[in-house]
Amino acid sequence: MGATHVLSLLGIEGVPQTPQGIDPARHLHIEVDDFPAPYAGDIEPTEAHVRTFLEFAEKWDRQGAMFVHCYAGVSRSTAAALSILCHYNPGREMEAAAALRQAAPHAKPNGRIVALADRVMGLDGRLVGAVEAMGPGFYEGGPTPLVELPMTL
């Protein structure tokens, strides 16, 4: 089943066009830079960013896929996708992190986004702990593979 929703997490990389076949109302662009990172711009992730993408995910009927992306597909997008997965599977943070690690060995979820999502969802450190348990991941740069995560664990 193709994507029906798109979540773009891009800052200094620019504003993406809505892909053909996607209703622009189903494409959310969160203007945020990867933080901390040597190439980061000025837009640090905030609770408002996390609340916005979680509210967007709540409106998604899951009749099609949600495509979540950032510039490299390593940090911002994996943090957001993991947060959304945990939102749909409360109390299963460790299983969600394990599913992400299995699907995306390159994933290095953005620590600030993860910590904010943990706080916004009232997880008392469980999401942060699950990401720490994932380990550092392995990414050497370059294109990353498309990763598919089920929304039910």
N, C-alpha and C positions, 0 to 999 in steps of 0.2 A: 504494500500500500504506500503511495507517495505521500510526501509532506503536505500538510494543510496549514501548518503554522511555522513561522521562522522567528527565532530569537537571535538577534545580532548584538554582540558585545564588542563594540569597536569605539576607540577614541581617536587617537592621532592617525589611525589608519583610514579614517573617512567614513562617510555615511553610505551604506550599501544600497543598491537599488533592490526593490522587491522583485524576487524571481518571477518570471513569467508563469502564470497559472496559479499564483498565490494572491488571494484577496489582500490588498494593502492593509486592511483592518486586522489581518492576522499576521502581520509582520511588525514585531516590536524591535526597535533599535534603542538599546541602552548605551548612551555615550559614556564610556568608562575606559580608562587605560589600565593596563596590567600594572599592578602595584604590589610590592615594590619590584622594580626592574630597571636596569640601566637605560632602557629605551623608552621608559614611561613618559607620558605627557603630564598634564596637570590635573587630570580628572581621576581622583581617588575613589574607589568603590565606597558606597555609603549604604546605610540601612534602607534609605529610600529606593536605591537601585534594586536591592534584594526584594523589597516588598513589591515593587513594580513587576519584576519578572515572575514572582510567585503568584501575584494576582492574574497576570497574563496566563500562566499555566492553569489556574483554576477555571478560566473561561474556555480552555481547550477541551473539547468533547472526546478526545482520544479516538476519534473515528479515522484519523490519519496520523501520520508521524509529525512530531515537532522537530525541526532541524535547528539545532543550537550551535552557533559558531562564534569564533573570535578570529583573530588574525592567523594564529598558528594551530589552533585546535588542541592546545596543551593545557592552558591555565584557566583563563576566564570561562571558557565554554564548558570545560570539565567540571569546574566548581558550580556553575549554574545548573548543568544537567544533573549533577549529583544532588544538589539541593532540591531540585524539582522531584527527583526520584524519591528522596526522603520525605518530601511533603506528601506524596501519594502512598508512602509505605511507612507510616509512623511507627517508631520503635524498632525499625530494622536498619539502622544506620550502618552497622557493621556489614550486613549482607549487601547493602547498596554499594558501599565502598569496595567490597570484594568483587561485585559484579562489574563495577567500573574498571577496577584493576585488570580483571580477566579480559574485558573487551578492549581496553586501551592501556597496554603496557607503558605507553609514552605519557600518560596523564600525570600532570603535576598540578592538581587543583589549587587555584589561587587561595592562599591562606587567609587573606583579608576577607574575601567573599565568603569563604567557608565559615569563618568566625562570625561574620555578620548574619549569615543564614542561620547558624546555630542559635544565636541570640534572638533573632526575629521569630524563629519557630519554637523557642523555649525548650531547647534540647539539652540544656545544662551540660554542655561540653561533649555530648555524645557524638555529634557530627565531627567536631574537631578531632576527637580521639579516634574515630573511624578512619579519618584521612591520615592521621599519624600512623595508624596500624597498616595502612596501604604500603608504606615505604615510599621512597623518592621517585620511583618510576624511571624510565629510561628514554631519553629523547636527545637525539644528536642534531636536531635541526632539520630543515627541509620539510617537504610535504608530509602531512600526517594522514593516516588512513581514516576513512569514514567509519565511525563507531556507532553501533546500534545497541541501545539499552532498552530492555523491556520495562514498562512502567509498573508491572506487578511482579513482586519478588516471591 
